[in-house]
């Protein structure tokens, strides 16, 4: 419905319903998924028609309202009582059946936080992966509900223990989990202090065992989360040439070396064959036909950006033959004008004009 919120509240009180607000943004992919699937589902439509006055609000236009309800992730589905108090909030895309279960449990007084706690209680301690998934969900919900101290405890367990013991979570632990921890740190200073403490510990462990790739990954990913990549570069520069630590740290700071136009160091850290192998691994993932189209698009974009960065390194280091190989590979991934423009920008950043004609 296209109604002012106060009018929706009045209608909800008169009709003994609640108010549902879908806070979205125009650029949010999961928001569009909700529009194309869940909000069009006949059972969802019937459920909401019976129990809610439903509104869609662009969070970037209704800034005051978004701030009032602490909306900082999209989509956020807010369930309000007729007096404006929050009954529950559901963050992120949910498939129709999942949304219906969440909505109905909220009507019966079981909130997202209650559901998350139940999932942790029900998770098998013998199945560490299921326990990690449940406790990560709990950490996310706790942060969304402003219960920051408990959220931090969950993130510390996930980082220091749970995800460390599940091999398939190595990448998630050093990327998405740290991103969530960083978001918590913006609101809760002890979370920022914990990040810094972990970074300092990771630095000590790396310098003690510089050949250990896991220590290097922890050190550099924590620095990146703290927006302090230069500290990783400084440590790299302090290490002796051709030392094990420098060889291990180089690939982890590859993108920062490119930002600083240190192309010779970047090429030593990651060769043309390394780049081609990494692209091949990502292309192998794309062979999964059941994969969500948005994830496929994200992987292709990642492959293109990796190739573009590699081209910049190779051109900047004077390895034009290798750069030509990557140009061909990049255009096979994405021959669009936008992709060509990206490659051109990276070549221009290297401050050398070679290869530009091949992109025309």
N, C-alpha and C positions, 0 to 999 in steps of 0.2 A: 504494500500500500504506500501511497505517497501522501503521508500525513505528518503534521507537526507532532513531536514526541508528546507534548502535553495532551493533545487530542487523543493520541493512541492510548495514553495512560487512562484517560477518562473512559474511553470505550472498553478497555480491558476490565476496569472496575465494574462497569454496567453489565458486561457480558460474562463476568466471572472467568476471565482468561488471564494470560500473562502477555507481556510484550516481548517479542523477539526482534533483536536488531542485528542485522548482518553488516558489520563494519568491514568495508572493502576498500581497495584502491584500484584505479584503472590499470595499473601495471602489474597487478598481482595475479600470477598464474593459477594458484590454488583457488583464488576467488572466482576466476572464470570457470574452473572445474565445477565448483558448487553450482554456478548458474546453469551450466550445461547438463548436469547430471542430477544431483541431489534435489535442487529446487524444482526440477521438472518431474521428479518421480511422483506418480499418482498417489502412492500411499503416504509419502511425505506431505504432499499438498493437502490430502484429506486430514492428516493428523494435525497439521498447523491450523487449518481452517476451523477445526473443532476446539483447539486449545489456545490459540495465540492470535494476537494482532501483530502482523509481521511487517517490519520496515527494513529497507536497505539504505545505508548511510555511507557516503564517501568520506572516509576518515580524514582525508586531506582537505576537504572543504569544510567539514564541521569540526574544526580543530578544538574549540572549547569543549564540546560534548565528548570528543575522544579523550581529551585530557582529564575530564571529570571522571571518566570510567577507566582511566589508565590503559587505554588501547595502544599497544606498541607492537603488535604482531597481527598479520593479516592472512586469512580472514579471522576475525574474532566474532563469534556468535554469542551475543549477550542475551541472557534470559532475565527479564526484570519483572518484579511484582508490580501491581498497579500503583503502589506508592513510590516507585522508582528505585527501591532497594534491589540489590543483585541476588537473584535466585541461584544462578550458575553462569559460568562462561565456558564456551567450547572453542578452543583455539586450533586453527588449521583445518584443512580439508577433511571431510568425513563422507564416506560412501553412504548411500541412502539408508541401508539397514543399520549401519553403525550409528548414524545420526539419530535414527528413530529410537534406538536403545538408550542413547545418551539423553535424549530429550525426555523420554518417558521416565527414566530413573530420576531425572531432576524434578519432574512433577511430583514424584513420590518422596522427595526429600533427600535423595542420594546424589550428591554433587559430583563434579569431576574429580575433586580431591578425594572424596569417599571412594569413588570407583578406582582411582589410582592406588589407594592404600589397600583395597581389597585384592587388586591384581598382584601386588607385592606379596600379600599374605598367602595367596593361592599359588604363586610361582614355586616350582620345585627347586629346593636347594641343591638337588642332585643335577639339575639342568641349569648350569651357570648362565647360559645364553638367555634363557627365559627370565631368569632373575635379573640379569643386567637390563634387559628390555623393560621389565616392569619398574625397576628402580630409576631408570632414565626417565620414563614417563612420569613417575612420581616427582622427580626433581623438576621437570618442566612445569608441571601443574603447581607445585609449591611456589616456584618463582612467579608464575602468572597470578597466584593468589597472594603475593606479597609476603609469603612466609619464608623470608630470605635465609635465616639462620639454618633452618632444617634443609632448605634447598641446597645450601653450600655443603652440608654434611653428606648429602646424597652425591653431589658432584665429586667430592673428594673421594668417596668410596669407589665411584665409577672409574675415576682417573687412576687412583693409587692401587686399586685392587681388582675390581670386577672386570673392566675392559682389558686390563693388563694380562689377564689369564685366559682371554678368548682371542685366538689368533686372528679370526675374521674381523675383529674390532680394532686392529692396529691403526688402520687409516682413519676410522671414525674417531678414535680417541685423540688423535693429533690434529683433527680438523673440526668436525661438527661439534664434538663435545666441548672443545676449547672455545668455540664460538658461543655456545650457550653459556659457558662459564663467564666469558667476557661480557655478555649481555647482563648477567647477574651482577658483575662487578661495577657496571655503570650505576646501579641502584644501591649497591650494598658494599661499602668500603672494605669490610673484612674479606670479601671475595677477591678484591683487587690485591690486598695484602697477601692472600694465600697464593695467588698467581705469581707474585714477585718472589715469594719464598720458594715456591717450586722451581722457578727459573734459576734462582741462585743455587739450589741443590743440584739441579740438572747440570749446571756449569761445572760444579765441583766434581760430579761423577764423570762428566765427559773428559775433563782434564786429567783425571786419575786413570781413565781407561779410554783414551782417544780413538782406539780402533773399534770400539763398540758402537755400531750404527744406531742402536736404540737410544743411547745416551745423546748422540748427536741430534737425532730426530726430536727428542724431548726438549733439548736446549733451544734449537732453532724454532720449533713450533711455538714454544712458550714465549720466546722473544717476539715472534710475529704477532701473536695474540696481544702482547703488550705494546705493539706498534714500535718495537725497538729492534728492528732488523740490523741496525748498525752495530749493535753489541755482538751479534753473531759474526759480522764481517770483521770486527776488530779482533776477535779471538782467532779467526781464520788467518788474519795477517800476522798474528804473533807466533803462529806455529811455523816450524822449520819447513822449507821447501821440500816437497816429496815425502813429508812425514805421513804416517798412517792417519793421524788426526785430520790433516789438511785434505787428504784424499777422501775421507769420510764426510767431512763438513762441506766440502765444495758443492756436491750435488744438492745438499739441503739449502744452500744459499744461492743457488743458480740464478733465480729471478732477480735477486737483489744485486748480484754482480752485473746483470744485464742493465738494470736501472742505472747503475753507476758507469756503464759503458766499459766495463773491464772484460772485454771480449776474449782476450787470450786466456785469462783465468777461467772464464765461463766455459770455453771450449775444452780446456783441460779437465774441468769438472764433469762435463757431459759431452761426449763425442757425437758425431753425426749418427753412428750406429746405435748409440744409447737412445737418441731421440727417436729414430725409426723403430727401434724395439718397443719403446713405450707407446708410440702411436699404434703399433700392431697389436699390443695387448688391449688397448682400449677399443680398437676396431673388432677384436675378438668378442668383446662384451656385446657389441652391437649386433652380433649374430643371433642374439636371443630375441626371437620375433615376438615373444610375449611381453617384452619390456614396454613400459609406459612411454608414449611418444615424447613427453616432456623430458624424460630422462635420456632418451635417445638424442634429442636435440642438444641437451646439456653436454653429453659425451662428445658429440661432433664438434661443438663449440670449443671444448677443451682440447681436442685433437688439433683443431685449426690454430688455436692460440699457442699451443706448444710448437707447432711447425713454424708459425710466424716468428716466435721468439728465437727458435733455432736458426732461422734464416738470417735474422739480425746478427746473431753471434757469428755465424760463418762468414757473412759479408764483412762484418767489422774486423774479423781476424784475417781477412784476405783469402778465405777458402771458398772461392766463387764456384768451383765445380760442385762441392758439397751443397752449397746454397741452391744451385740449380736443381739438384735432386729433391731437395725439400720443397722448392717452389712447385715442382711437378706433383709431388705428393699432396701438398696443400690444396692445389686446384682440383685434384681428384676427389678430395674430401668435400670441397665446396667451391664450385666454379662461379659463384655469384659475383656481381659487381662489388657487393659489400665485402666479400672475402678478399677480392683483389685489392680493394682499398686498404684493408688491414695489412696485407703483406707489403704494400707500397709504403705505408706509414712506418713499418718496422725497418725497411731498407733505408728509408730516409733518416731514421734515427741513428743509423750506423754512420751517417755523414759520408756515405759513398753512394754514388748514383748508378752503380752497376746493377744489372738485372731488371731495371725498371721497364725497359722495352719489352721484355718477355711477358709482362703482365698486361700489355695492351690487348 
